[in-house]
Amino acid sequence: MLEGIALHHGYDFRDYAPGPLRRNILMSMALEGVPTISAYQDRVLHDPASLQRFLNTVGVNVTSMFREALALRALREEIVPWLRTFPSVRIWVAGCATGEEVASLAIVLRETGMLGRTRIYATDINEASLAIAARGLLPLETVQSGEADYRRSGGRGALTDYYAVVGDMARLDRTLLSGVTWARHNLISDASFNDFHVILCTNVLTHFSRRLHMQVQQLLYDSLVRSGYLIVGRLESVIRWGNLGVYNRVRESSGVYRKGAA
Ligand SMILES: C[S@@+](CC[C@H](N)C(=O)[O-])C[C@H]1O[C@@H](n2cnc3c(N)ncnc32)[C@H](O)[C@@H]1O
């Protein structure tokens, strides 16, 4: 089934971590109400809506505002002073899901005076997620529940400063996302497309097998400028299996690494 999806649709899940992959496929089958893997394969290969639901579950698009609060705190306190030394800055959010992390990043950059000179490239394999992200419209509850983590990230204002309430949705301040380029990019099969001062790739590597993890890690390493920063999830590690390039850990328990600096 995974081979069929890779060949037909270009989404290659064959090397994702087997345990979670199996669980997510079984969950998808239960949600779809299909009894056998061959019936499910048939549906996913021929029904675009079913494929989309497969991507949401198996690709795992769970996210939240200021999810990696400590990393964003490190961004404010340690990374931004370095970014200030550049006339313009490029940041890549790889695996941005529905955009909550990009909005959080943009808020930190706004509060540190860096948003105006930063170009953010936000990519994901899942086009439906990208379309949601680009609208700048998030469920109100999602934004409201990010207040505590916003504060943990060093935020001193209030998230309400950054959105207007539209029914049960929060419409983000338009200027927050105006410097964002949204694009489909597959970390497994697509090449690097620039070099970046900072890359956020949080809660994505965790879904990959060791081989894939190493492959994607190399792509991220090669996509960073010298002394650039890589941010992964706090529960992830780029050194678990031995990092391919040379990184220094910036803060314990924050998932922030710096390339090649002493
Ligand atoms: C759990 S979400 C993490 C979202 C966000 N980075 C965060 O930390 O909240 C994982 C995201 O990785 C994306 N993803 C999975 N495999 C990918 C791949 N091969 N290339 C690019 N994105 C991928 C999924 O579509 C999903 O949006």
The ligand as an SDF file (V2000), in Angstrom:
LIG
                    3D

 27 29  0  0  0  0  0  0  0  0999 V2000
    3.3850   16.8480   13.9190 C   0  0  0  0  0  0  0  0  0  0  0  0
    3.3670   18.0200   12.6040 S   0  0  0  0  0  0  0  0  0  0  0  0
    4.4720   19.2240   13.2700 C   0  0  0  0  0  0  0  0  0  0  0  0
    4.0140   20.6290   12.9770 C   0  0  0  0  0  0  0  0  0  0  0  0
    4.8650   21.7290   13.6000 C   0  0  0  0  0  0  0  0  0  0  0  0
    6.2170   21.7100   13.0760 N   0  0  0  0  0  0  0  0  0  0  0  0
    4.8780   21.6160   15.1040 C   0  0  0  0  0  0  0  0  0  0  0  0
    5.9230   21.3510   15.6940 O   0  0  0  0  0  0  0  0  0  0  0  0
    3.8160   21.7980   15.7100 O   0  0  0  0  0  0  0  0  0  0  0  0
    4.3420   17.1750   11.3670 C   0  0  0  0  0  0  0  0  0  0  0  0
    4.2480   17.8280   10.0020 C   0  0  0  0  0  0  0  0  0  0  0  0
    5.2650   17.2590    9.1810 O   0  0  0  0  0  0  0  0  0  0  0  0
    4.7340   17.1190    7.8880 C   0  0  0  0  0  0  0  0  0  0  0  0
    5.5050   16.1070    7.1680 N   0  0  0  0  0  0  0  0  0  0  0  0
    5.4980   14.7560    7.3460 C   0  0  0  0  0  0  0  0  0  0  0  0
    6.3270   14.1690    6.4600 N   0  0  0  0  0  0  0  0  0  0  0  0
    6.8740   15.1710    5.7120 C   0  0  0  0  0  0  0  0  0  0  0  0
    7.7920   15.2000    4.6290 C   0  0  0  0  0  0  0  0  0  0  0  0
    8.2980   14.0880    4.1360 N   0  0  0  0  0  0  0  0  0  0  0  0
    8.1320   16.4190    4.1110 N   0  0  0  0  0  0  0  0  0  0  0  0
    7.6080   17.5570    4.6060 C   0  0  0  0  0  0  0  0  0  0  0  0
    6.7190   17.6000    5.6240 N   0  0  0  0  0  0  0  0  0  0  0  0
    6.3590   16.4100    6.1670 C   0  0  0  0  0  0  0  0  0  0  0  0
    3.2850   16.7090    8.1060 C   0  0  0  0  0  0  0  0  0  0  0  0
    2.4920   16.9540    6.9570 O   0  0  0  0  0  0  0  0  0  0  0  0
    2.9130   17.5880    9.2980 C   0  0  0  0  0  0  0  0  0  0  0  0
    2.3540   18.8110    8.8960 O   0  0  0  0  0  0  0  0  0  0  0  0
  1  2  1  0
  2  3  1  0
  2 10  1  0
  3  4  1  0
  4  5  1  0
  5  6  1  0
  5  7  1  0
  7  8  2  0
  7  9  1  0
 10 11  1  0
 11 12  1  0
 11 26  1  0
 12 13  1  0
 13 14  1  0
 13 24  1  0
 14 15  1  0
 14 23  1  0
 15 16  2  0
 16 17  1  0
 17 18  1  0
 17 23  2  0
 18 19  1  0
 18 20  2  0
 20 21  1  0
 21 22  2  0
 22 23  1  0
 24 25  1  0
 24 26  1  0
 26 27  1  0
M  CHG  2   2   1   9  -1
M  END
$$$$
